[in-house]
């Protein structure tokens, strides 16, 4: 819900209050398959 830099937050923060945290990464997709070229792999 919050970005890496202070002050960055997504719109969900208007409706919720984060009390703990973790990070998740979703790989980019192309034609319903993981596209590693989109991140330079």
Secondary structure, 3 states (H helix, E strand, C coil): CECCCCCCECHHHHCCCCCCCCCCCCCCEECCEECHHHHCC
